Amino acid sequence: MTEKHIDDLTGTQTTGHEWDGIKELNTPLPRWWLWTFYGTIVFAAGYTIAYPAWPLISSATTGVLGYSSRATLDVDLAAAKAAQGDLVAKVAETPVADILADENLARFARAGGKSLFKVYCSQCHGTGATGSVGYPNLNDDEWIWGGTIEQVHQTIAHGVRSADPDTRYNIMPNFAGDEILTPEQIDSVALQVASFSNIEGGVATPEGQLVYSENCAACHGETGQGLVDLGGPSLNDQVWLYQGTLEGIKAQLAAPRHGVMPSWTDRLGDTAIKQLAVYVHGLGGGQ
């Protein structure tokens, strides 16, 4: 029989292990902890009998209570759809501009649009719709294709430079690559454009204004105010889609970048697009 070792200081039996003269006490677990542990074992066994638990080849044990979280979710979703069914139908049949005139309907559409935005739009425009380089900020009042509720709806529905036959479409010429302008002309018009919004280094000159009037004003306006009907961005403010510097302007003139926004009609349907339009329009920059 193994002799028990008792620690002289504490009076507690040791495990018999010793390291460098240090002995390990064999302190028993508290009774309440031990019974709690046993209780969890009993609970776990009962749970696996009562509820779905053990995976099988193509399914799982169903449990004697027959509970299914998926069935519960289906019931909850059906109840939610039934609760909002009248409002969804009303959004579907109401012109998008008239939705704003109905406070309750607009509130419902805006809430749905907010959820849709997080799923489908935030990847490009940001969770707060503040945009990033190449992706427009939707909170300000600068709109490339117009910020009325109808214009926003049109842009979401058909996209920009997408495969949709009714897509928004414009393209900036490749002034350098296609040899439309000489390097000297690109420099002069870049200085002219930079002067519209007081960008550092910008200088208005007769030569720059002439090149601008002949090559840029048709889309961007004579004073750089932009033309939403043509999708020509404003050039006389501090909002820039790519880079608001003199070098950035030269780069866009020499090798223009053209973003693409998908058409959402086929994927989301008109009702969801109306909700998105109401939400985006209400972010603060809607006209």
C-alpha positions as CSV (number, residue, x, y, z in Angstrom):
1,M,0.0,0.0,0.0
2,T,1.4,3.4,-1.0
3,E,2.2,5.6,2.0
4,K,0.2,8.9,2.1
5,H,2.3,12.0,2.2
6,I,0.8,14.9,4.2
7,D,2.1,18.4,3.8
8,D,3.3,19.7,7.2
9,L,2.3,23.3,6.6
10,T,-1.2,22.8,5.3
11,G,-2.1,19.3,6.5
12,T,-3.2,18.4,3.0
13,Q,-2.3,15.2,1.3
14,T,0.1,15.5,-1.6
15,T,0.0,13.7,-4.9
16,G,3.4,12.2,-4.4
17,H,4.9,14.3,-7.1
18,E,7.9,16.4,-6.3
19,W,10.0,18.8,-8.4
20,D,13.1,20.5,-7.1
21,G,11.8,19.9,-3.5
22,I,8.4,21.3,-4.3
23,K,5.5,18.9,-3.6
24,E,2.1,19.2,-5.3
25,L,-0.9,19.3,-3.0
26,N,-3.9,17.1,-3.8
27,T,-6.5,19.6,-2.9
28,P,-10.0,18.2,-3.6
29,L,-12.4,20.2,-5.8
30,P,-15.2,22.1,-4.0
31,R,-18.3,20.0,-3.7
32,W,-20.6,22.6,-5.4
33,W,-18.2,22.7,-8.5
34,L,-18.1,18.9,-8.7
35,W,-21.9,18.5,-8.5
36,T,-22.3,21.3,-11.1
37,F,-19.9,19.4,-13.4
38,Y,-21.9,16.2,-13.0
39,G,-25.1,18.2,-13.6
40,T,-23.8,19.4,-17.0
41,I,-23.1,15.9,-18.0
42,V,-26.7,14.8,-17.2
43,F,-28.1,17.9,-18.9
44,A,-26.0,17.2,-22.1
45,A,-27.2,13.7,-22.2
46,G,-30.8,14.8,-21.8
47,Y,-30.4,17.5,-24.4
48,T,-29.1,15.1,-27.1
49,I,-32.1,12.9,-26.5
50,A,-34.7,15.7,-26.6
51,Y,-33.3,17.9,-29.4
52,P,-31.6,17.4,-32.7
53,A,-27.9,16.7,-31.9
54,W,-26.1,13.8,-33.5
55,P,-25.1,14.0,-37.2
56,L,-26.0,11.1,-39.5
57,I,-24.9,10.4,-43.1
58,S,-27.5,12.6,-44.7
59,S,-29.4,14.1,-41.8
60,A,-29.3,14.2,-38.0
61,T,-31.2,12.8,-35.1
62,T,-34.4,14.7,-34.7
63,G,-34.8,14.4,-30.9
64,V,-37.9,13.2,-29.1
65,L,-39.4,16.7,-29.0
66,G,-39.3,17.1,-32.7
67,Y,-37.9,20.7,-32.5
68,S,-36.4,22.4,-35.6
69,S,-34.8,25.8,-35.5
70,R,-35.3,26.0,-39.3
71,A,-39.0,25.3,-39.0
72,T,-39.2,28.1,-36.3
73,L,-37.3,30.5,-38.6
74,D,-39.7,29.7,-41.5
75,V,-42.7,30.5,-39.3
76,D,-41.1,33.7,-38.1
77,L,-40.2,34.8,-41.7
78,A,-43.7,33.9,-42.9
79,A,-45.2,36.0,-40.1
80,A,-42.8,38.9,-40.9
81,K,-43.7,38.8,-44.6
82,A,-47.4,38.7,-43.7
83,A,-47.0,41.7,-41.4
84,Q,-45.4,43.8,-44.1
85,G,-47.2,42.3,-47.1
86,D,-49.6,45.3,-47.6
87,L,-46.7,47.8,-47.4
88,V,-44.6,45.8,-49.9
89,A,-47.5,45.7,-52.3
90,K,-48.1,49.4,-51.8
91,V,-44.4,50.2,-52.6
92,A,-44.7,48.0,-55.7
93,E,-47.7,49.9,-57.1
94,T,-46.7,53.4,-56.0
95,P,-44.5,55.6,-58.3
96,V,-41.2,56.1,-56.5
97,A,-41.6,59.9,-56.2
98,D,-45.0,59.5,-54.6
99,I,-43.6,57.2,-51.9
100,L,-41.9,60.2,-50.4
101,A,-45.3,61.9,-50.0
102,D,-46.6,59.1,-47.7
103,E,-44.7,59.3,-44.4
104,N,-45.5,55.8,-43.3
105,L,-44.7,54.3,-46.6
106,A,-41.5,56.3,-47.0
107,R,-40.4,55.1,-43.5
108,F,-41.0,51.5,-44.4
109,A,-39.2,51.8,-47.8
110,R,-36.3,53.6,-46.2
111,A,-35.8,50.8,-43.6
112,G,-35.9,48.1,-46.3
113,G,-33.5,50.1,-48.5
114,K,-31.1,50.5,-45.6
115,S,-30.9,46.7,-45.2
116,L,-30.6,46.2,-49.0
117,F,-27.8,48.8,-49.1
118,K,-25.7,46.9,-46.5
119,V,-26.0,43.7,-48.5
120,Y,-25.6,45.0,-52.1
121,C,-24.1,48.5,-52.1
122,S,-21.8,48.9,-49.1
123,Q,-18.9,46.9,-50.7
124,C,-18.3,49.8,-53.1
125,H,-19.9,52.9,-51.5
126,G,-19.0,52.0,-47.9
127,T,-21.2,51.1,-45.0
128,G,-21.9,54.7,-44.3
129,A,-22.3,55.5,-48.1
130,T,-19.3,57.8,-47.9
131,G,-17.6,56.3,-50.9
132,S,-13.9,56.0,-51.7
133,V,-11.6,56.6,-54.6
134,G,-13.5,55.8,-57.7
135,Y,-16.8,55.2,-55.8
136,P,-19.1,58.2,-55.3
137,N,-20.0,59.6,-51.9
138,L,-23.8,59.3,-51.6
139,N,-24.1,61.7,-48.6
140,D,-23.3,64.9,-50.4
141,D,-25.3,66.9,-53.0
142,E,-22.8,66.2,-55.8
143,W,-24.5,63.8,-58.3
144,I,-22.9,62.7,-61.6
145,W,-26.3,61.6,-63.0
146,G,-28.6,63.7,-60.9
147,G,-29.9,63.4,-57.4
148,T,-33.7,63.5,-57.8
149,I,-35.5,60.4,-56.6
150,E,-36.4,59.5,-60.2
151,Q,-32.8,59.9,-61.3
152,V,-31.4,57.9,-58.4
153,H,-34.0,55.1,-59.2
154,Q,-32.9,55.1,-62.8
155,T,-29.2,54.8,-61.9
156,I,-29.8,51.9,-59.5
157,A,-32.2,50.1,-61.9
158,H,-30.0,50.3,-65.0
159,G,-26.5,50.9,-63.7
160,V,-23.7,52.9,-65.3
161,R,-21.8,51.5,-68.3
162,S,-23.4,48.1,-67.6
163,A,-24.8,45.6,-70.0
164,D,-28.3,46.9,-69.5
165,P,-29.7,48.4,-72.7
166,D,-31.0,51.4,-70.7
167,T,-27.8,51.9,-68.7
168,R,-26.3,55.3,-68.0
169,Y,-23.5,55.7,-70.4
170,N,-20.7,58.2,-71.0
171,I,-17.0,57.9,-71.6
172,M,-14.2,60.4,-71.4
173,P,-11.9,60.4,-74.4
174,N,-8.4,59.2,-74.1
175,F,-6.8,62.5,-75.0
176,A,-3.2,61.3,-74.8
177,G,-3.5,57.7,-76.1
178,D,-5.7,58.7,-79.0
179,E,-3.5,61.7,-79.7
180,I,-6.4,64.1,-79.4
181,L,-4.4,66.6,-77.5
182,T,-0.7,67.2,-77.3
183,P,1.2,66.9,-74.0
184,E,1.4,70.7,-74.0
185,Q,-2.4,71.0,-74.4
186,I,-3.0,68.5,-71.7
187,D,-0.8,70.5,-69.3
188,S,-2.6,73.7,-70.2
189,V,-6.1,72.3,-69.8
190,A,-5.2,70.6,-66.5
191,L,-4.0,73.9,-65.2
192,Q,-7.3,75.4,-66.3
193,V,-9.4,72.7,-64.7
194,A,-7.5,73.0,-61.5
195,S,-8.1,76.7,-61.4
196,F,-11.9,76.1,-61.3
197,S,-11.8,74.8,-57.8
198,N,-8.6,76.6,-56.6
199,I,-6.5,73.5,-56.6
200,E,-2.8,74.2,-55.8
201,G,-0.9,74.9,-59.0
202,G,-4.0,75.7,-61.0
203,V,-3.8,78.7,-63.4
204,A,-6.4,80.0,-65.8
205,T,-4.9,81.0,-69.1
206,P,-6.4,81.9,-72.5
207,E,-4.7,78.8,-74.0
208,G,-6.1,76.5,-71.3
209,Q,-9.6,78.0,-71.6
210,L,-9.6,77.5,-75.4
211,V,-8.6,73.8,-75.1
212,Y,-11.2,73.3,-72.4
213,S,-14.0,75.0,-74.4
214,E,-13.2,72.9,-77.5
215,N,-12.7,69.5,-75.8
216,C,-14.3,69.5,-72.3
217,A,-17.1,72.0,-72.0
218,A,-19.6,69.9,-73.9
219,C,-19.8,67.4,-71.0
220,H,-18.6,69.5,-68.0
221,G,-20.0,72.9,-68.8
222,E,-18.3,76.1,-69.7
223,T,-17.3,76.9,-66.1
224,G,-16.9,73.2,-65.0
225,Q,-20.3,73.1,-63.3
226,G,-21.0,69.6,-64.7
227,L,-23.9,68.4,-66.8
228,V,-26.0,65.6,-65.1
229,D,-27.9,64.8,-68.3
230,L,-24.6,63.7,-69.9
231,G,-23.0,62.3,-66.7
232,G,-20.3,65.0,-66.8
233,P,-19.0,65.5,-63.2
234,S,-18.7,68.9,-61.8
235,L,-15.1,70.3,-61.9
236,N,-15.5,73.5,-59.9
237,D,-16.0,72.1,-56.4
238,Q,-13.9,70.1,-53.9
239,V,-15.6,66.8,-54.7
240,W,-13.4,64.5,-56.8
241,L,-14.2,60.9,-57.8
242,Y,-10.5,60.0,-58.2
243,Q,-7.9,62.6,-57.2
244,G,-8.4,66.3,-56.7
245,T,-4.8,67.4,-57.5
246,L,-3.1,68.8,-60.5
247,E,-1.3,65.5,-61.1
248,G,-4.5,63.6,-60.7
249,I,-6.3,65.8,-63.3
250,K,-3.4,65.2,-65.7
251,A,-3.5,61.5,-65.2
252,Q,-7.3,61.4,-65.9
253,L,-6.8,63.4,-69.0
254,A,-4.0,61.2,-70.3
255,A,-5.5,57.8,-69.4
256,P,-9.1,58.2,-68.1
257,R,-10.6,55.7,-65.7
258,H,-14.2,54.6,-66.1
259,G,-16.1,53.0,-63.3
260,V,-18.9,50.5,-63.8
261,M,-22.1,50.1,-61.7
262,P,-24.2,47.0,-62.3
263,S,-27.8,47.1,-63.3
264,W,-29.9,45.8,-60.3
265,T,-33.2,45.3,-62.1
266,D,-32.9,41.6,-62.8
267,R,-31.4,40.7,-59.4
268,L,-33.5,42.8,-57.1
269,G,-36.7,43.7,-58.9
270,D,-38.3,47.1,-59.0
271,T,-39.8,47.0,-55.5
272,A,-36.4,46.6,-53.9
273,I,-34.9,49.2,-56.2
274,K,-37.6,51.7,-55.1
275,Q,-36.7,51.0,-51.5
276,L,-33.0,51.5,-52.2
277,A,-33.7,54.7,-54.1
278,V,-35.7,56.1,-51.2
279,Y,-32.9,55.2,-48.8
280,V,-30.1,56.7,-50.9
281,H,-32.1,59.8,-51.6
282,G,-32.7,60.3,-47.9
283,L,-29.0,60.1,-46.9
284,G,-28.7,63.9,-47.1
285,G,-27.7,64.7,-50.7
286,G,-31.0,63.9,-52.5
287,Q,-32.3,66.8,-54.6
